[in-house]
Amino acid sequence: MSVESQPYDGAATGLLAKPPWRLIPQIDRDPTLVAGVQETRGRVLLFCAVGLLALLFWQINIDFSAAGLALACAYAGRYRRVLIFLATLLLLCSNGFLVDRAFLARMAIDEGVADRIDQPLLDAAMVAVTFALFSGLLAMQRAGAITLRRPTLSLLLAFLALVGATQASFMAGTPRVLLWSFLMTFQPYLWFLAYGLMDSVKERSPVWQHLSVFHPFWGATLTPFGKGLSYLRRFEAKTSEELAVTQLKGVKLAAWVLILAIGKICIGEFVHGQLRLPMFDDNLLQYLAGHPQPRLVGWASVVVFFVDDLLSMTVFGGTIVATARLAGFRLLRNTYRPLESATLAEFWNRYYFYYKELLVDHFFYPTFVRYFRGHRRLRMFFATFAAACVGNLLFHFIRDIHFVGEMGLWRAVIGEQSHAFYTFILAVSVGLSQMRRVPQPAPKGWLRGRLLPCLWVSSFFCLIHIFDAPLDREHSLWQRAEFLFYLLGVTT
């Protein structure tokens, strides 16, 4: 489950012997290019190539502008860490430190205190308080003043306890608004802080360096792309040759992502524009309204939804990783050939690598080292379940914590039913797939070795995607199950 399922090539040494034809040439293995990018003229050409890619991305509404900051950081020498910190701070400031201010404004209105609160001043104060808290926790953990042996558990319990406190009647009015302001400022950085606290024990770097990768400028969601500081050090280019290879890999990945992004647009235009196939959500809504589409149309929308999701994840994650590589961090891809997966566990490794790694680091390993040590298979299954179900569900509940403020705690929890079912099925299936893992047999040919496993794995994830609705609190688990039964031709 935690094994990195991506090949990792070393620096180019020597000419390649008649490589197979590729849509994107392996420029990172060409000794001439690798040597050229280490010189001033080569670096200027690299800037031009990256600028052209950024312009092409802009034409299809994808922001690749951080690539310029990445190149500046890569060539900053001993000031690289300082520049990374400043670049991250710059982008966080421009994005309002990722705080959902619209939600906080609605909360102030609902509590009847909007006229008594200076919202911009409160936002700025909460950012200062939150980052001061982060700095204090990291400094104390590093100095041994506090010892959080299970920092993730401590953070989760504290965060959820504060969320519960917002529901108390005595918190009505200004106290509730203040507490939600803190929670919504804290929430985007929770998992970054968890990695930072884990690293602080072994990483003696200054606190500001840990903070520089709290939503680093190359991009992230609540999931850290590149984990924490110690992980980034593993993949940081140490020599000019390593930097050149890493940056060429970044250009190559960016070019590939650009092709996939254009392909995704073309597929969407053809399928939904020319063929007029309804979106999956529209198909579901029409069924629930009593006007179901033909089953063939329903199945087509499910398959297209799955393909579009794969392409979206590949483009989204690839853009972030390409930018990190241009900065000199040779990160593994976020999505790597998921349709080559032969098992459910392998697909989960390949589909969203850094999210899977987050669940492994913070839920799988802590469970694996503590429970069922005398039962190898049960130990593996239980740890997988803790990550893929419990951790998965907690992550999304915290990501969408605004639903608690909008709907109340009980309704927000009940609204997770469909996603909870999805995570349960996923965890059990991936756990069983892990337990059945055996040494790879001899190749069985293209049909049995590649096509049939691909169809099986893809079909499974197509079906459970029907229940994967973490943002939907309107449609129940049973309604989605009814839609699936309709597609299967089963009457209820």
C-alpha positions as a printed NumPy array, in Angstrom:
array([[  0.   ,   0.   ,   0.   ],
       [  2.827,   2.378,   0.734],
       [  5.156,   1.227,  -1.994],
       [  5.883,   3.913,  -4.559],
       [  4.599,   2.407,  -7.788],
       [  6.471,   4.691, -10.137],
       [  9.804,   4.148, -11.866],
       [ 12.464,   6.562, -10.776],
       [ 15.274,   7.105, -13.237],
       [ 18.648,   8.431, -12.289],
       [ 20.54 ,  11.191, -14.065],
       [ 21.292,  10.638, -17.705],
       [ 24.665,   9.056, -18.369],
       [ 25.568,   8.257, -21.931],
       [ 23.516,   8.116, -25.095],
       [ 20.343,   6.097, -25.198],
       [ 20.422,   3.082, -27.464],
       [ 17.615,   3.472, -30.   ],
       [ 14.801,   4.425, -27.626],
       [ 11.266,   3.629, -28.727],
       [  9.278,   6.447, -30.312],
       [  7.553,   8.65 , -27.784],
       [  5.046,  11.453, -28.123],
       [  7.102,  13.429, -25.581],
       [ 10.853,  12.841, -26.166],
       [ 12.94 ,  11.806, -23.168],
       [ 14.791,  15.087, -23.068],
       [ 15.948,  14.425, -19.501],
       [ 18.107,  11.544, -20.782],
       [ 19.835,  13.479, -23.537],
       [ 23.378,  14.313, -22.297],
       [ 23.624,  17.309, -24.637],
       [ 20.447,  18.883, -23.29 ],
       [ 21.364,  18.066, -19.693],
       [ 24.726,  19.762, -20.133],
       [ 23.198,  22.699, -22.013],
       [ 20.629,  23.509, -19.319],
       [ 23.487,  23.875, -16.836],
       [ 24.853,  26.836, -18.819],
       [ 23.501,  30.392, -19.012],
       [ 22.298,  30.141, -22.605],
       [ 20.545,  26.848, -21.887],
       [ 18.831,  28.335, -18.855],
       [ 17.573,  31.262, -20.936],
       [ 16.129,  28.801, -23.455],
       [ 14.552,  26.869, -20.582],
       [ 12.904,  30.082, -19.344],
       [ 11.558,  30.67 , -22.858],
       [ 10.223,  27.112, -23.145],
       [  8.519,  27.355, -19.76 ],
       [  7.071,  30.747, -20.686],
       [  5.628,  29.276, -23.883],
       [  4.091,  26.403, -21.93 ],
       [  2.6  ,  28.864, -19.42 ],
       [  1.08 ,  30.841, -22.289],
       [ -0.435,  27.696, -23.821],
       [ -1.817,  26.652, -20.43 ],
       [ -3.329,  30.116, -20.011],
       [ -5.156,  29.678, -23.314],
       [ -7.048,  26.717, -21.827],
       [ -7.605,  28.424, -18.433],
       [ -4.917,  26.596, -16.462],
       [ -2.609,  28.704, -14.302],
       [  1.036,  27.689, -14.77 ],
       [  2.465,  31.077, -13.812],
       [  4.113,  29.695, -10.659],
       [  6.605,  27.999, -13.005],
       [  8.444,  31.33 , -13.282],
       [  8.804,  31.494,  -9.5  ],
       [  9.964,  27.879,  -9.537],
       [ 12.827,  28.645, -11.935],
       [ 13.837,  31.66 ,  -9.854],
       [ 13.949,  29.483,  -6.718],
       [ 15.946,  26.792,  -8.52 ],
       [ 18.724,  29.227,  -9.394],
       [ 18.806,  31.09 ,  -6.088],
       [ 21.651,  28.962,  -4.722],
       [ 22.016,  29.25 ,  -0.959],
       [ 19.055,  31.634,  -0.91 ],
       [ 16.722,  28.999,  -2.36 ],
       [ 14.938,  28.331,   0.926],
       [ 14.413,  32.036,   1.564],
       [ 12.986,  32.524,  -1.909],
       [ 10.673,  29.52 ,  -1.502],
       [  9.377,  31.029,   1.744],
       [  8.786,  34.411,   0.075],
       [  7.147,  32.845,  -2.997],
       [  4.814,  30.796,  -0.792],
       [  3.985,  33.847,   1.335],
       [  3.306,  35.901,  -1.8  ],
       [  0.831,  33.386,  -3.244],
       [ -0.869,  32.792,   0.108],
       [ -1.36 ,  36.544,   0.529],
       [ -2.784,  36.841,  -2.983],
       [ -5.209,  33.997,  -2.211],
       [ -6.341,  35.368,   1.151],
       [ -4.463,  32.606,   3.008],
       [ -7.082,  30.172,   1.642],
       [ -9.698,  31.246,   4.186],
       [-13.351,  30.838,   3.156],
       [-14.338,  34.439,   3.827],
       [-17.744,  34.097,   2.192],
       [-18.68 ,  31.438,   4.754],
       [-17.433,  33.602,   7.634],
       [-19.401,  36.608,   6.342],
       [-22.583,  34.493,   6.213],
       [-21.87 ,  33.205,   9.711],
       [-21.561,  36.746,  11.055],
       [-24.889,  37.681,   9.443],
       [-26.63 ,  34.555,  10.763],
       [-25.349,  35.276,  14.275],
       [-26.509,  38.886,  14.032],
       [-23.071,  40.412,  14.692],
       [-22.011,  41.486,  11.176],
       [-22.405,  45.161,  12.082],
       [-20.2  ,  44.767,  15.184],
       [-17.279,  42.94 ,  13.555],
       [-14.592,  44.386,  11.296],
       [-14.256,  41.324,   9.065],
       [-10.936,  42.239,   7.338],
       [ -9.336,  43.063,  10.695],
       [-10.622,  39.822,  12.208],
       [ -9.302,  37.826,   9.237],
       [ -5.848,  39.385,   9.533],
       [ -5.763,  38.816,  13.29 ],
       [ -6.749,  35.162,  12.93 ],
       [ -4.042,  34.567,  10.304],
       [ -1.472,  36.087,  12.688],
       [ -2.747,  34.05 ,  15.645],
       [ -2.876,  30.807,  13.652],
       [  0.631,  31.073,  12.244],
       [  1.981,  32.128,  15.623],
       [  0.388,  28.958,  17.024],
       [  1.969,  26.879,  14.241],
       [  5.369,  28.415,  14.942],
       [  5.068,  27.816,  18.662],
       [  4.021,  24.178,  18.271],
       [  6.808,  23.449,  15.79 ],
       [  9.429,  25.163,  17.936],
       [  8.347,  23.372,  21.117],
       [  8.166,  19.997,  19.373],
       [ 11.664,  20.488,  17.952],
       [ 13.083,  21.642,  21.309],
       [ 11.415,  18.811,  23.202],
       [  9.337,  21.217,  25.296],
       [  6.333,  19.195,  24.178],
       [  6.376,  15.654,  22.851],
       [  3.422,  14.811,  20.677],
       [  4.085,  11.155,  19.949],
       [  0.897,  11.041,  17.888],
       [  0.612,  14.583,  16.513],
       [ -2.037,  13.725,  13.933],
       [ -4.366,  12.225,  16.53 ],
       [ -3.803,  15.202,  18.832],
       [ -4.574,  17.696,  16.054],
       [ -7.689,  15.831,  14.918],
       [ -9.093,  15.526,  18.422],
       [ -8.427,  19.194,  19.173],
       [ -9.923,  20.361,  15.874],
       [-13.049,  18.214,  16.168],
       [-13.507,  19.234,  19.817],
       [-13.514,  22.894,  18.767],
       [-15.991,  22.113,  15.996],
       [-18.229,  20.48 ,  18.588],
       [-17.871,  23.544,  20.79 ],
       [-19.299,  25.757,  18.029],
       [-22.615,  23.942,  18.466],
       [-22.989,  24.858,  22.145],
       [-25.789,  27.327,  22.889],
       [-23.568,  29.539,  25.063],
       [-21.324,  30.159,  22.017],
       [-24.062,  32.049,  20.159],
       [-23.134,  35.416,  18.669],
       [-19.604,  36.826,  18.672],
       [-17.911,  33.815,  20.38 ],
       [-19.196,  31.468,  17.669],
       [-18.006,  33.769,  14.89 ],
       [-14.57 ,  34.079,  16.514],
       [-14.229,  30.322,  16.937],
       [-15.305,  29.624,  13.346],
       [-12.845,  32.273,  12.145],
       [-10.047,  30.412,  13.887],
       [-11.181,  27.014,  12.601],
       [-11.511,  28.151,   8.987],
       [ -8.056,  29.76 ,   9.142],
       [ -6.543,  26.651,  10.708],
       [ -8.272,  24.075,   8.484],
       [ -6.311,  24.542,   5.195],
       [ -3.031,  23.854,   7.032],
       [ -4.004,  20.999,   9.361],
       [ -2.267,  18.233,   7.414],
       [  0.77 ,  20.407,   6.698],
       [  1.104,  21.006,  10.435],
       [  0.755,  17.264,  11.066],
       [  3.673,  16.586,   8.713],
       [  5.619,  19.48 ,  10.232],
       [  5.238,  18.128,  13.755],
       [  6.315,  14.672,  12.59 ],
       [  9.375,  16.2  ,  10.912],
       [ 10.299,  18.493,  13.803],
       [ 11.592,  15.577,  15.842],
       [ 14.204,  14.66 ,  13.209],
       [ 14.448,  17.893,  11.168],
       [ 16.422,  20.567,  13.004],
       [ 15.692,  23.185,  10.375],
       [ 14.372,  26.61 ,  11.429],
       [ 10.633,  26.925,  11.924],
       [ 10.278,  29.306,   8.974],
       [ 11.54 ,  26.584,   6.63 ],
       [  8.754,  24.278,   7.769],
       [  6.25 ,  27.094,   7.264],
       [  7.615,  27.723,   3.756],
       [  6.073,  24.441,   2.594],
       [  2.679,  24.996,   4.255],
       [  0.809,  25.158,   0.956],
       [  4.022,  25.671,  -1.059],
       [  3.883,  27.993,  -4.032],
       [  3.939,  25.135,  -6.553],
       [  0.464,  24.135,  -5.416],
       [ -1.49 ,  21.826,  -3.127],
       [ -4.939,  21.153,  -1.762],
       [ -5.487,  20.171,   1.837],
       [ -3.235,  17.316,   0.676],
       [  0.443,  18.354,   0.78 ],
       [  2.162,  17.638,  -2.54 ],
       [  5.638,  16.812,  -1.322],
       [  4.594,  16.02 ,   2.247],
       [  6.872,  17.815,   4.719],
       [ 10.367,  19.234,   4.783],
       [ 12.201,  15.933,   5.298],
       [ 10.481,  14.337,   2.295],
       [ 11.327,  17.326,   0.104],
       [ 14.979,  17.111,   1.12 ],
       [ 15.05 ,  13.54 ,  -0.171],
       [ 14.064,  14.715,  -3.647],
       [ 15.866,  18.045,  -3.798],
       [ 18.504,  18.396,  -6.527],
       [ 21.943,  18.552,  -4.919],
       [ 24.109,  19.205,  -8.   ],
       [ 23.745,  21.254, -11.171],
       [ 23.371,  18.051, -13.184],
       [ 20.599,  16.747, -10.922],
       [ 18.875,  20.126, -11.186],
       [ 19.081,  20.074, -14.978],
       [ 17.629,  16.558, -15.191],
       [ 14.883,  17.427, -12.725],
       [ 13.907,  20.577, -14.616],
       [ 13.859,  18.752, -17.95 ],
       [ 11.586,  16.178, -16.334],
       [  9.384,  19.077, -15.269],
       [  9.206,  20.436, -18.827],
       [  8.461,  16.98 , -20.176],
       [  5.685,  16.415, -17.646],
       [  4.208,  19.876, -18.306],
       [  4.104,  19.166, -22.052],
       [  2.369,  15.841, -21.433],
       [ -0.156,  17.453, -19.084],
       [ -0.871,  20.116, -21.7  ],
       [ -1.678,  17.431, -24.269],
       [ -3.959,  15.633, -21.797],
       [ -5.704,  18.88 , -20.867],
       [ -6.413,  19.662, -24.518],
       [ -7.584,  16.083, -25.017],
       [ -9.919,  16.4  , -22.027],
       [-11.459,  19.559, -23.493],
       [-11.919,  17.896, -26.884],
       [-13.5  ,  14.794, -25.35 ],
       [-15.871,  16.914, -23.277],
       [-16.873,  18.986, -26.289],
       [-17.476,  15.887, -28.41 ],
       [-19.313,  13.829, -25.779],
       [-21.391,  16.553, -24.13 ],
       [-21.526,  19.054, -26.993],
       [-21.862,  16.974, -30.141],
       [-23.35 ,  13.745, -28.764],
       [-25.284,  15.684, -26.079],
       [-24.639,  13.053, -23.425],
       [-25.807,  14.471, -20.084],
       [-23.38 ,  14.897, -17.203],
       [-23.513,  12.216, -14.528],
       [-25.023,  14.601, -11.956],
       [-27.69 ,  15.732, -14.425],
       [-28.469,  12.096, -15.224],
       [-28.907,  11.338, -11.537],
       [-31.127,  14.384, -11.003],
       [-33.336,  13.446, -13.946],
       [-33.748,   9.928, -12.555],
       [-34.684,  11.228,  -9.092],
       [-37.152,  13.649, -10.68 ],
       [-38.923,  10.712, -12.319],
       [-37.587,  11.261, -15.845],
       [-34.828,   8.657, -16.208],
       [-32.65 ,   8.517, -19.292],
       [-32.284,   5.186, -21.13 ],
       [-29.988,   2.779, -19.299],
       [-27.413,   2.909, -22.066],
       [-27.193,   6.69 , -21.65 ],
       [-26.877,   6.224, -17.887],
       [-24.011,   3.778, -18.235],
       [-22.3  ,   6.045, -20.77 ],
       [-22.511,   8.981, -18.354],
       [-20.97 ,   6.863, -15.569],
       [-18.059,   5.795, -17.789],
       [-17.468,   9.317, -19.084],
       [-17.613,  10.629, -15.498],
       [-14.886,   8.138, -14.535],
       [-12.677,   9.004, -17.527],
       [-13.126,  12.737, -16.952],
       [-12.197,  12.281, -13.295],
       [ -8.996,  10.443, -14.238],
       [ -8.01 ,  13.132, -16.734],
       [ -8.847,  15.935, -14.286],
       [ -6.756,  14.364, -11.552],
       [ -3.837,  13.767, -13.928],
       [ -3.883,  17.337, -15.247],
       [ -4.365,  18.917, -11.825],
       [ -1.645,  16.922, -10.079],
       [  0.71 ,  16.944, -13.056],
       [  0.735,  20.742, -13.172],
       [  1.716,  20.92 ,  -9.499],
       [  4.437,  18.27 ,  -9.766],
       [  5.856,  19.827, -12.954],
       [  6.163,  23.177, -11.147],
       [  7.886,  21.531,  -8.162],
       [ 10.339,  19.839, -10.516],
       [ 11.18 ,  23.162, -12.164],
       [ 12.016,  24.409,  -8.661],
       [ 14.465,  21.528,  -8.246],
       [ 12.326,  18.975,  -6.36 ],
       [ 12.09 ,  15.739,  -8.29 ],
       [  8.731,  14.684,  -6.934],
       [  6.954,  11.581,  -8.11 ],
       [  3.858,  12.028, -10.239],
       [  0.539,  12.343,  -8.486],
       [ -1.312,  10.163, -11.021],
       [  0.742,   7.554, -12.847],
       [ -0.832,   5.241, -15.444],
       [ -3.8  ,   4.151, -13.312],
       [ -5.33 ,   2.096, -16.141],
       [ -2.294,  -0.208, -16.053],
       [ -3.307,  -1.328, -12.561],
       [ -3.868,  -5.056, -12.209],
       [ -5.433,  -4.84 ,  -8.731],
       [ -7.631,  -2.458,  -6.764],
       [ -4.788,  -1.705,  -4.348],
       [ -2.474,  -0.815,  -7.21 ],
       [ -5.057,   1.549,  -8.72 ],
       [ -5.404,   3.313,  -5.372],
       [ -1.612,   3.74 ,  -5.323],
       [ -1.55 ,   5.197,  -8.813],
       [ -4.684,   7.362,  -8.847],
       [ -3.931,  10.069,  -6.227],
       [ -0.46 ,   9.319,  -4.917],
       [ -0.006,  12.127,  -2.399],
       [ -3.437,  11.684,  -0.879],
       [ -2.799,   7.964,  -0.572],
       [  0.551,   8.757,   1.066],
       [ -1.171,  11.105,   3.535],
       [ -3.545,   8.328,   4.595],
       [ -0.671,   5.85 ,   4.799],
       [  1.557,   8.138,   6.89 ],
       [ -1.107,   9.312,   9.325],
       [ -3.451,   6.317,   9.591],
       [ -2.01 ,   3.148,   8.049],
       [  1.415,   3.11 ,   9.718],
       [  0.242,   4.186,  13.209],
       [ -2.363,   1.402,  13.11 ],
       [ -0.039,  -1.169,  11.551],
       [  2.668,  -0.821,  14.236],
       [  0.215,  -1.037,  17.168],
       [ -2.442,  -3.624,  16.468],
       [ -2.669,  -7.343,  15.626],
       [  1.085,  -7.848,  15.495],
       [  0.671, -11.587,  15.71 ],
       [ -1.749, -11.808,  12.776],
       [ -0.043, -10.689,   9.578],
       [ -3.047, -10.634,   7.247],
       [ -5.474,  -9.211,   9.794],
       [ -2.893,  -6.571,  10.682],
       [ -2.591,  -5.504,   7.039],
       [ -6.365,  -5.476,   6.511],
       [ -7.093,  -3.514,   9.687],
       [ -4.426,  -0.887,   8.918],
       [ -5.723,  -0.545,   5.348],
       [ -9.268,  -0.13 ,   6.658],
       [ -8.111,   2.538,   9.12 ],
       [ -6.564,   4.508,   6.248],
       [ -8.999,   3.967,   3.38 ],
       [-12.195,   4.208,   5.446],
       [-11.652,   6.016,   8.759],
       [ -8.888,   8.338,   7.566],
       [-10.555,   8.934,   4.222],
       [-13.849,   9.853,   5.841],
       [-12.24 ,  12.106,   8.467],
       [-10.207,  13.924,   5.838],
       [-13.269,  14.772,   3.749],
       [-15.375,  15.664,   6.772],
       [-12.72 ,  18.178,   7.843],
       [-12.289,  19.428,   4.289],
       [-16.019,  20.201,   4.125],
       [-16.342,  21.361,   7.716],
       [-18.313,  24.418,   6.588],
       [-21.337,  22.108,   6.312],
       [-21.37 ,  21.917,  10.113],
       [-21.724,  25.688,  10.302],
       [-24.403,  25.74 ,   7.62 ],
       [-26.433,  22.65 ,   8.532],
       [-25.543,  21.819,  12.109],
       [-23.332,  18.984,  13.311],
       [-25.927,  16.191,  13.212],
       [-27.213,  16.954,   9.716],
       [-23.649,  17.333,   8.418],
       [-22.731,  13.918,   9.826],
       [-25.88 ,  12.294,   8.413],
       [-25.118,  13.924,   5.081],
       [-21.888,  11.895,   4.927],
       [-23.805,   8.625,   4.587],
       [-23.214,   8.126,   0.869],
       [-19.543,   8.989,   1.119],
       [-19.203,   6.805,   4.215],
       [-20.609,   3.868,   2.252],
       [-18.152,   4.636,  -0.561],
       [-15.171,   4.67 ,   1.814],
       [-16.335,   1.448,   3.499],
       [-16.609,  -0.445,   0.201],
       [-13.299,   1.019,  -0.973],
       [-11.495,   0.071,   2.251],
       [-12.817,  -3.497,   2.342],
       [-12.036,  -4.034,  -1.35 ],
       [ -8.538,  -2.551,  -1.199],
       [ -7.867,  -4.445,   2.05 ],
       [ -8.849,  -7.761,   0.484],
       [ -6.778,  -6.882,  -2.574],
       [ -3.792,  -6.234,  -0.283],
       [ -4.249,  -9.55 ,   1.52 ],
       [ -4.403, -11.502,  -1.746],
       [ -1.256,  -9.896,  -3.142],
       [  1.073, -12.595,  -4.435],
       [  4.306, -12.564,  -6.469],
       [  3.674, -11.514, -10.043],
       [  3.194, -14.549, -12.326],
       [  4.649, -14.832, -15.788],
       [  3.044, -12.551, -18.404],
       [ -0.27 , -13.932, -19.644],
       [ -0.432, -11.967, -22.855],
       [ -2.143,  -8.678, -23.621],
       [ -5.717,  -9.935, -23.121],
       [ -5.381, -11.705, -19.768],
       [ -2.402,  -9.737, -18.509],
       [ -3.554,  -6.2  , -19.286],
       [ -7.01 ,  -5.773, -20.802],
       [ -9.092,  -7.932, -18.449],
       [ -7.478,  -6.57 , -15.235],
       [ -7.951,  -3.037, -16.568],
       [-11.639,  -3.684, -17.296],
       [-12.205,  -5.252, -13.878],
       [-10.491,  -2.468, -11.931],
       [-12.083,   0.303, -14.013],
       [-15.552,  -1.238, -13.714],
       [-15.244,  -1.429,  -9.939],
       [-14.232,   2.206,  -9.582],
       [-16.888,   3.303, -12.086],
       [-19.566,   1.695,  -9.932],
       [-18.422,   2.977,  -6.548],
       [-17.99 ,   6.473,  -8.001],
       [-21.791,   6.616,  -8.01 ],
       [-21.607,   6.82 ,  -4.206],
       [-18.557,   9.086,  -4.017],
       [-20.364,  12.316,  -3.252],
       [-18.491,  14.157,  -0.479],
       [-19.806,  17.545,  -1.623],
       [-23.431,  16.408,  -1.921],
       [-25.637,  16.649,   1.158],
       [-28.943,  16.601,  -0.743],
       [-29.154,  13.045,  -2.059],
       [-29.177,  10.094,   0.271],
       [-27.34 ,   6.806,   0.054],
       [-30.587,   5.054,  -0.835],
       [-31.312,   7.434,  -3.712],
       [-27.913,   6.732,  -5.233],
       [-28.412,   3.01 ,  -4.658],
       [-31.759,   3.212,  -6.471],
       [-30.014,   4.842,  -9.426],
       [-27.474,   2.019,  -9.512],
       [-30.246,  -0.588,  -9.311],
       [-31.967,   1.123, -12.237],
       [-28.783,   0.933, -14.311],
       [-28.424,  -2.75 , -13.437],
       [-32.05 ,  -3.411, -14.368],
       [-33.034,  -4.335, -10.814],
       [-36.443,  -3.099,  -9.645],
       [-36.851,  -1.83 ,  -6.075]])
